């Protein structure tokens, strides 16, 4: 095998990995949603933590309970990330029991999560 032939597959593998890997959308490699323009059911108004449960209240006034291991806190400072002070909730999981809460920056997380039973 010549070095040219060896280099070609390595470039292809590298390019594939940057686009989400060979699994594509199955492992989170799908399109990233734009979190700047959110519907009220996707915008978080408050998060309360009591024992092992997070109660997430959205801008439409509805509250959902999540077991603490099923709710993940993330940040997105990109152009598609949420506005400062308006975190988003995005479903994560096939059964509807998991979600990601996405903030504009890490400094916002403590201000939104209240220990309250």
Phi, psi and omega in degrees: 000133181274157179302328180296318180292325179290321183292326183300309179297326179297321178295317180296318179297316179300317180294319179297317182297323180291337181263013177114359176083176184292343180280348179061231184285349183294333183243033177087016181270011182283187181295142179274126181288149174278117185262009178285322183247097185251145170284156181305327180286351179252356181256130184272134176261323182201153174227125177242140178244128178225116183057244182254021184233135171259133175253114184254120178254127181263171184296342178275003176089357180274146179239133177239143178263138176229133171297141189305331179279352181258001179241123182247140178256127183226167175234152177213103180264009181285179177295340178265355182289168182289160175293151177300131180082005180226068181298155182249155172242132182231129178300141180215101182134153185275349184254000179078008182260001181233152178204159173250134172256122186245123180255160177290330180201161184295335180293345181277337190300309183299327180289339181262338183262115180248134173281105187207123178252000000 
